[in-house]
Amino acid sequence: MGGSSIGEGTLSLGDFVASAKALIEKWKAIDIDDSLPDWQWKPCGKMGVPSEEEGYLALEGVYRNPGGRHVSIVLVYLHVLQEQIEDSNNFDDADIVSDDAWVQSSSESVHIYDYHVVYSFSYKVPVLYFQGHQAGGQLLTLDEIKEDLPSRSLKLLGESKWTFITREEHPHFSRPWFTLHPCGTSDCMKLLLEGVENKDQHVQYLPAWLSVVGQAVGLKIPLELYGNL
């Protein structure tokens, strides 16, 4: 599998898995915005046999309005449904049709994003794969994705040498996804992990990494996840 060399900004597969599991537990322990789901570890082994060290970290079903704001479409539906139930005696058919149309219009304006963190055996670093789609399932183009990003993300993508977006085959799905190219990740991680004790570096690696890549793709990462770095 190759040795760990976190001091050089890289990590082994075993350290990647350990850091992913630690991130999942810390994510659950801190106060997360309702618009963000939980990270999950998804085993994905060969020959149909799942392996804990063959998989990826996933954050799926992140809803975003154009402009980069995270939203929770579930809350929109529940809010309307609850009002209809509580005030059902005061609703006529026209009111219900109007609200149904409003909910449908709201859902159509929302984009849904999935983010996967996959270990790269070539670079020995994590790689972020992501894709967005409309509520009806149609995949978003890169131009549409960039329209969803806040201005600070576009600025980072334009200035940083290691956060540029490419399109590559997802290692576990054999389908093209957008990805942040990992060519400069190790250099950046050496700087981010300076001062972190050696025994904690593999645990802190992914939170530190997400503190940068999250900004590049408009993904809101709570400060508590990496606040002690």
N, C-alpha and C positions, 0 to 999 in steps of 0.2 A: 504493500500500500504506500510505501514511502515514508520517510521519517518526518516528524513535525519540526518545523523551523519557524516558529511564531516570531522569533526575534528578527527574522528576515521578512516578515509580513505575510508568510504563508502558514498553512496548517495542514495536518494530516487528515485523512478521512475520519479516523476515530475522534480527533479533536473537533472536527466539524459537527459530527453527530452529537457529541457531548455539549458543545456550545448551543446547538439547536434545541436540545432538550432543556437546557438551562434557561434559554430565552423564552420557551413556551411556559415554563413554570413562573418565571418572573412576570411575564405578560399577564398571566391570570391573577397575580397577586397585587397588581397596581390598578389604579382607577382608570379604566379605559373609556373613551368616548363611545356612546351607544352606536355610533355610525361605523365602528370598526369591529369586525368579528375577531375570534381568537386565531392565533397561529396554530397550526397542526402539523405533526410529523406524519408523512404518508409513505409507508414502506412500499417499495417497488422493485421486487427482486426479479431475477432471470428465471426462465423456465417455469413461470407461474408460481414460484415459491417465494413469498415475501421475506425480506431480510431487513433487520433493523439498521444495518449499515448501508443498505441500498435503498435510498429513498430521497425525499426532498421535503423542505419546509414550505408550508403553503398558507397563504392568507387569501381566502377566496370570498367573493361576494361583497366587494367593497363598492358601494354606490357613490356616484359622484355626479353633481350637476356640472354642466359646462361652466368653465371658470375655475375648476379645481376644488370646489367645496365638497367635502364628504357629506352624504345624507343617508338617512335610513328610510328606504322606501316602505319597509314594513310598518314603520310608525305612521306613515302617511295613510296607508290602508286601514290600520287599526283605529286611527283617530276618526276617520270618516265613518267606519263601521260602528264604532261606539256611539257616535252622535246619532246615527240612524236608529240604533236600538233604543237609546234613552229617550229620544223624542219621536218615536214611531207614530204616536197618535197625532203629531202635528205635521207629519210629512204627507204630501200627496205624491202622485206618480211623477209629476213634473219635477219635484224636488229631488226624488231619487235618481231620475234620469240625469239631472243636472250634476249631481254629485258623482255619479258613475262616470260621466264624461270628463269631469275634472280629474278624477283619479287616473283615468286612462291617459289623459293629456300629460299629467305629472309623470307617469311611468315612462311615457315615450321620450320625455326630455332627459331622463336619467340614464347614465352609462354605468355599466357594471364591469369591475376590474378583478382579475385574478393575478396574484403574485406568487411565484415559486422561486425558492432559493435552492440552487442545485450546486453540488460540489463539482469543481472542475479538476479532473486528474491531470490535465495538461499544465494548468497554472497553479494548482494546489491552493485555490482560493474559492470562496463562494461566488456564484454568479446569479444575478437576478434576471429571471424570465418573467414576462408579463404580457397580458393581452386585455383588451377591452372590447365590449360588445354592447349593442343596443338592447333594450328590454326584449325586443323580438328575436334576438339571437344573432343579428348581423354583426360581423366583426368590424371593429373600427380600424380605419387607416391610420398611418403615422401622423398625417396632418390633422386628423380628427382628434387623436390622442393629445397632440401638442396644443390644440385649442382648449382642451380640458385642463391643461397644466397652469398653475399660477405663474406669475411673471418671474418670481425668484427661481423656480425650477428651470424655466427657459434660459435664464441668465446663467445658471450653473452648467446646464448642458452646453451652452455656447462657449464657456470659459474653461471648464475643467477638461484636462487631457484624458481622464479615465472614466468619464460618465457619458460617453457618446453612445447613442442608440444604434443598434444594428438589428438585423432580422436573421435568425438562425433556427435550425431544427432543434426542438426541445429534446433533450437527451432521453427522456422517458416516454415521450408520446410520438416521436418521429413526425411531428408537424411543426411548421414554422411559427415561432413566437418572437416577439420583440425582446431584446436583451440589452443590458448594459455591458459593453465589452470589458473583459477583465484585465486587459493588458497592463494597466497602471495600478491595479488594486494593491499588489504587494508593497509597492513604494509608499502608497498612501497609508496603508495599515501600519507600517513601521513607525510612521510619525504619530498616528493616533494612539498606538499602544505604548509609546514612550512614557516611562514613569509608572506603568502598571506592573505590579509584582508578578514575577514569572509564574507563580502558582495560579494566578487569576487570569492570565492572558488568554488562555483558550476559552474560558467562560465568557470573558468580556469581548471576545473577538467579534461575534455577530452583532451585538448591540452597538459597538463602535462603528462597524461597517454600515449598519442600517442608518446610523445617524447622518451619513453622507448620501448613500444611494436613495434613501427615502426622500430626501430633499429633491433629488434629481427627477424623480417620477411623481412628485406631488403627494407622496404617501406620508401622512401625519404620524410621526413616531413620538410617543410620550417621553418627556424629558426624564422621567423617573427610570426609564429603561437603561439609560446610559449616563445619568446625572453624576455618577461618582467617578467618571473618567477624567 
